[in-house]
Amino acid sequence: MQRRRFLSLGAYALPASLLSSSLVPAAARAASTTPAPSAADGWRTFELTTQVELPAGSGPANVWLPVATSPSGAYQTALGTHWEAPGAKAELRMVRGASGIGVPMLAVAWPEGATPGARTVTLTNTFATRDRRVDLSQPPSAQAPRESEAVLRQYLRPTELQPTDGLVRETAEKITRGEKGDVEKARAIYQWIVENCRREGSVRGCGTGDVRYMLTTGDLAGKCADINALFTALARSVGIPARDAYGVRVATSRHGFNSLGKAGDVTRAQHCRAEFYAAGYGWIPVDPADVRKVVLEEVPGGLPVDDLRVRAARAMLFGQWEMNWVAFNHGADIPLPGAQGAPKTTVPFLMYPNGEVANARLDSLDPDTFRYRMNAREITT
């Protein structure tokens, strides 16, 4: 049995010049020196367990799992990463996706000719979160967190599914015409998305994030990885650093929204958020996709956009995140170490378990066939 416990991913971090507030822990810590933050300061502690059970066999197999990490912002801290993978080689890896952005993952491999039998992985992440809010009613401050120019350049570059030229830039320029400053430009993009996009419940998983397709076809329906990717691409195209944050919900909402939380079995509770950078404020959280989720799912039959509950979500989700959710990474176009299966050895983002058996890729959006489960529980003391 291969069994390991790591309390941070410091050994896999990017160079210090590229770390800043990327979702990468800053330094290794021992168990005895990493206590959970105090609940008195608004912190909640959670345990997220991912269990994978591949079909028994002796052929090669791989599993790649996202892990909880520690952004430098004071809203999430990783407390421990523990796994068991009998008969397999398993290690924490930091891989680089588009623009060199680091994505931590647990990579598990069973080689050809491995002893036949069940192939299982159990990954447990322990972390603490607290609600995040940037007060945009105040003027920009010289004391606000500052990001390095190297990191900001990373989050201005296009990805395979999020171009920043052509129709994307033309659309963003129309939306932001006459707006002064990055906050007001980003606000205009956010409001345009809330008004013009819609959540489509029939879309598998969280969507694909194919921004070019959305704008070219005029089909602005999708889920969080589509709608928030559109925000990110539009913002980048007019010079505003922006990024997606991929993760999963881990608790019900304390803000009164039935549709914006999940506890217990969170196998299908993945959620992508977004944020943008503005000098004098730092990284600012947004989530236009969740506004559209409230419209569609808060009550049976949906709500009109001018409903008080939608208006409350719309106001809250420009500048705030309720942290009943854990962030995994900001990556795009991510290579899967050792992948052999068709059609590609990269994925647009790492938010779900990924795997392959006998060089055939498993369907990450079908946990029953793939055979994985994710469970979240609060362990705040």
C-alpha positions in Angstrom: 0.0 0.0 0.0 1.3 3.5 -0.9 0.3 5.9 1.8 1.5 9.5 2.2 0.5 12.6 4.1 1.5 16.1 3.0 0.4 19.2 4.8 1.2 21.6 1.9 2.5 21.5 -1.6 5.4 23.7 -1.0 7.9 21.3 -2.7 5.8 21.5 -5.9 5.4 25.3 -5.9 6.2 27.6 -8.8 9.2 29.9 -8.5 8.7 32.7 -6.0 8.5 35.3 -8.8 5.4 33.5 -10.1 3.6 32.5 -6.9 2.0 35.6 -5.4 -1.7 34.8 -5.1 -1.8 31.9 -7.4 -3.5 28.8 -5.9 -0.1 27.3 -4.8 1.0 27.0 -1.1 4.0 29.1 -0.1 5.9 26.7 2.1 6.0 23.2 3.6 4.7 23.0 7.1 4.7 20.2 9.7 1.5 18.8 11.2 2.3 20.2 14.6 2.7 23.8 13.3 -0.4 23.9 11.1 -3.4 24.3 13.3 -6.8 25.1 11.9 -7.5 28.9 11.8 -9.9 30.1 14.5 -13.6 29.9 14.1 -13.8 33.1 16.1 -12.2 34.8 13.1 -14.8 33.5 10.7 -12.9 30.3 9.5 -14.7 27.0 8.9 -12.8 23.8 8.5 -13.8 21.0 6.1 -12.7 17.6 5.0 -13.2 16.6 1.3 -12.8 12.9 0.4 -12.6 11.6 -3.1 -12.8 7.9 -3.6 -12.1 6.2 -7.0 -12.6 2.5 -7.7 -11.5 1.4 -11.2 -12.4 -2.0 -12.7 -10.1 -4.8 -11.6 -7.5 -5.8 -14.1 -3.8 -6.0 -14.9 -3.6 -3.4 -17.7 -2.2 0.1 -17.3 -4.4 2.7 -15.6 -4.1 6.3 -14.5 -6.1 8.7 -12.3 -5.5 12.4 -11.9 -7.3 14.2 -9.0 -7.4 17.9 -8.2 -6.3 18.9 -4.7 -7.2 21.8 -2.4 -4.5 24.4 -2.1 -3.6 27.7 -0.3 -4.1 31.0 -2.1 -2.2 33.8 -0.6 -5.4 35.7 0.0 -7.0 35.3 3.4 -9.9 33.2 2.4 -8.6 29.6 2.1 -5.8 27.6 3.6 -4.8 24.0 3.0 -4.3 22.0 6.2 -3.5 18.5 4.9 -3.5 16.2 1.9 -3.6 12.4 2.5 -4.1 9.5 0.1 -4.1 5.7 -0.1 -3.5 4.0 -3.5 -2.7 0.3 -2.9 -0.3 -1.2 -5.5 0.0 2.1 -7.4 2.6 4.8 -7.8 1.0 8.0 -6.5 2.5 11.4 -6.1 1.6 15.1 -5.8 2.6 16.8 -9.1 2.7 20.4 -10.1 2.0 20.6 -13.9 2.0 23.7 -16.0 -0.9 24.6 -18.2 -1.5 27.6 -20.5 0.9 30.5 -19.8 2.9 28.4 -17.4 0.2 28.5 -14.7 0.9 25.8 -12.1 -1.8 23.2 -11.4 -1.4 20.8 -8.4 -2.8 17.3 -8.7 -2.5 13.8 -7.3 -1.3 11.6 -10.1 -1.8 7.8 -9.6 -0.5 5.1 -12.0 -0.8 1.4 -12.2 1.7 0.0 -14.6 1.2 -2.7 -17.3 1.3 -6.1 -15.6 0.4 -4.9 -12.1 -1.0 -7.5 -9.8 -4.7 -8.0 -10.8 -7.2 -6.7 -8.4 -9.3 -3.7 -7.5 -7.6 -0.4 -8.2 -8.7 2.2 -5.7 -7.6 5.7 -4.6 -8.8 7.6 -1.6 -7.8 11.2 -1.4 -8.6 13.4 1.6 -8.1 17.1 1.6 -8.5 19.1 4.8 -8.7 22.9 4.5 -10.2 26.0 6.1 -12.2 28.8 4.4 -13.8 32.1 5.3 -16.0 34.4 3.3 -14.3 36.7 0.9 -15.2 40.3 0.2 -13.6 43.3 -1.4 -15.2 46.6 -0.4 -15.6 48.4 -3.8 -17.5 51.3 -2.1 -14.1 52.6 -0.9 -11.6 54.3 -3.1 -8.5 52.3 -4.2 -5.8 52.0 -1.5 -2.1 51.9 -1.7 -2.3 49.3 1.1 -4.2 46.8 -1.0 -2.6 43.5 -2.0 -0.3 43.9 -5.0 0.3 41.3 -7.7 3.6 40.9 -9.6 3.7 41.9 -13.2 4.8 38.4 -14.2 1.6 36.9 -12.7 -0.6 39.6 -14.2 0.8 38.9 -17.7 -0.1 35.3 -17.3 -3.7 36.2 -16.7 -3.9 38.4 -19.8 -3.0 35.7 -22.3 -5.5 33.7 -24.3 -6.1 30.0 -23.9 -7.3 27.4 -26.4 -11.0 28.0 -25.6 -10.7 31.6 -24.4 -9.3 33.8 -27.2 -8.8 37.5 -26.6 -8.8 38.8 -30.2 -11.4 39.1 -33.0 -15.0 38.9 -31.9 -14.1 38.5 -28.2 -12.3 41.9 -28.2 -14.9 43.6 -30.4 -17.7 42.5 -28.0 -15.7 43.6 -24.9 -14.9 47.0 -26.4 -18.6 47.6 -27.1 -19.6 46.6 -23.6 -17.0 48.8 -21.9 -17.2 51.8 -24.2 -17.3 54.9 -22.1 -16.4 53.2 -18.8 -13.4 54.6 -16.8 -11.1 52.3 -14.9 -10.8 48.5 -14.7 -13.4 48.1 -11.9 -16.1 49.9 -13.9 -15.1 48.0 -17.1 -15.3 44.7 -15.3 -18.6 45.7 -13.7 -20.0 46.5 -17.2 -18.9 43.0 -18.5 -20.4 41.4 -15.4 -23.8 43.1 -15.9 -23.8 42.4 -19.6 -23.3 38.7 -18.9 -26.0 38.6 -16.3 -28.4 40.3 -18.7 -27.5 38.3 -21.8 -26.4 34.8 -20.7 -28.6 32.1 -19.3 -28.0 28.9 -17.4 -28.9 25.8 -19.4 -29.6 22.8 -17.2 -29.2 20.2 -20.0 -25.5 21.1 -20.4 -23.3 18.2 -19.1 -21.2 18.9 -16.1 -20.2 22.6 -15.8 -19.9 23.1 -19.5 -16.8 23.4 -21.7 -15.8 27.1 -21.6 -15.7 27.5 -25.3 -16.0 31.3 -25.6 -15.4 31.5 -29.3 -18.3 29.1 -30.0 -20.6 31.1 -27.6 -20.0 34.4 -29.3 -19.8 33.2 -32.9 -23.1 31.3 -32.7 -24.8 33.8 -30.4 -25.7 30.9 -28.1 -24.9 32.4 -24.7 -26.4 29.5 -22.7 -24.4 27.2 -20.6 -23.2 26.6 -17.0 -20.5 28.0 -14.8 -17.4 27.0 -16.8 -19.1 28.6 -19.9 -20.5 31.8 -18.3 -17.6 32.7 -16.1 -15.1 31.8 -18.8 -16.9 34.4 -21.0 -16.3 37.0 -18.2 -12.6 36.0 -18.0 -12.0 36.2 -21.8 -13.9 39.5 -22.3 -12.0 41.1 -19.4 -8.6 39.9 -20.6 -9.3 41.1 -24.1 -9.6 44.7 -22.9 -6.4 44.5 -20.7 -7.9 43.5 -17.4 -6.1 40.5 -15.8 -8.7 37.8 -15.0 -8.8 34.1 -14.2 -11.2 31.3 -13.6 -11.1 29.4 -10.2 -12.1 25.8 -10.4 -13.4 24.0 -7.3 -16.3 22.3 -5.7 -19.1 23.3 -3.2 -18.7 21.8 0.2 -21.5 23.2 2.3 -25.0 24.7 2.1 -25.3 28.5 1.8 -25.6 30.6 4.9 -26.8 33.5 2.8 -30.2 32.1 2.2 -29.7 30.7 -1.3 -31.1 27.2 -1.8 -29.3 26.8 -5.1 -25.8 28.0 -4.1 -24.6 25.2 -1.9 -24.2 21.5 -1.3 -23.0 19.3 1.6 -22.4 15.6 2.0 -22.3 13.9 -1.4 -20.7 16.6 -3.6 -19.8 14.3 -6.5 -21.7 16.6 -8.9 -21.2 19.9 -7.1 -18.2 21.2 -9.0 -18.3 24.9 -9.6 -16.1 27.4 -11.5 -15.8 31.0 -10.3 -13.9 34.0 -11.6 -11.9 37.0 -10.4 -10.2 40.0 -11.9 -7.4 42.3 -10.8 -7.6 46.0 -10.2 -4.8 48.2 -8.8 -5.7 49.5 -5.4 -8.0 46.6 -4.7 -6.1 43.4 -5.6 -8.0 40.3 -6.9 -11.7 40.9 -6.9 -14.1 37.9 -6.7 -17.1 37.7 -9.1 -19.6 35.0 -10.1 -22.1 36.0 -12.8 -22.8 32.3 -13.4 -24.3 31.9 -10.0 -26.6 34.8 -10.5 -28.0 32.9 -13.5 -28.2 29.8 -11.3 -30.4 31.6 -8.9 -32.6 32.7 -11.8 -33.0 29.1 -13.0 -32.9 27.0 -9.9 -33.6 28.9 -6.7 -37.3 27.9 -6.8 -39.2 25.5 -9.1 -40.1 27.3 -12.3 -37.3 29.9 -11.9 -37.3 33.6 -11.0 -37.4 36.7 -13.1 -34.1 38.7 -13.3 -35.7 41.6 -11.3 -36.8 39.4 -8.4 -35.4 40.6 -5.1 -33.5 37.3 -4.5 -31.8 37.6 -7.9 -31.1 41.3 -7.3 -29.5 40.3 -4.0 -27.3 37.7 -5.6 -26.4 40.1 -8.4 -25.2 42.7 -5.9 -23.4 40.2 -3.7 -21.5 38.3 -6.4 -19.6 41.3 -7.8 -16.9 41.6 -5.1 -17.9 38.6 -2.8 -17.6 34.9 -2.6 -19.4 32.8 0.1 -16.7 30.3 0.9 -18.9 27.2 1.2 -16.7 26.2 -1.7 -13.0 25.2 -2.1 -10.7 26.3 -4.9 -8.5 23.8 -6.7 -6.6 25.8 -9.3 -6.7 28.5 -12.0 -5.2 26.4 -14.8 -6.2 25.9 -18.4 -5.0 23.5 -21.2 -3.6 21.1 -18.6 -1.4 18.2 -19.5 -2.1 14.9 -17.7 1.2 13.3 -16.8 1.6 9.8 -18.4 -1.7 10.1 -20.3 -2.0 7.8 -23.3 -5.7 7.8 -24.0 -7.4 9.5 -27.0 -8.4 12.0 -28.0 -6.0 14.3 -26.2 -3.5 14.1 -23.3 -4.6 17.5 -22.0 -7.9 18.8 -20.5 -9.3 22.3 -20.7 -9.4 22.5 -16.9 -9.0 20.2 -13.9 -12.1 20.3 -11.7 -13.2 16.7 -11.9 -11.4 13.4 -11.4 -9.8 12.3 -14.6 -8.7 8.7 -15.5 -7.9 6.1 -18.1 -7.9 2.3 -18.2 -5.9 0.4 -20.9 -5.2 3.7 -22.6 -8.9 4.5 -23.0 -10.1 7.8 -21.3 -12.8 7.5 -18.7 -15.8 10.0 -18.8 -15.2 12.5 -16.0 -18.8 13.7 -16.2 -20.2 10.2 -15.5 -19.2 9.3 -12.0 -21.3 6.2 -11.9 -19.5 4.6 -14.8 -16.1 6.1 -13.9 -16.9 5.0 -10.3 -15.9 7.9 -8.2 -17.5 9.7 -5.3 -16.8 12.9 -3.5 -18.0 13.7 0.1 -17.6 16.9 2.1 -18.1 17.4 5.8 -17.5 20.4 8.1 -15.2 19.6 11.0 -15.0 23.1 12.5 -14.3 23.0 16.3 
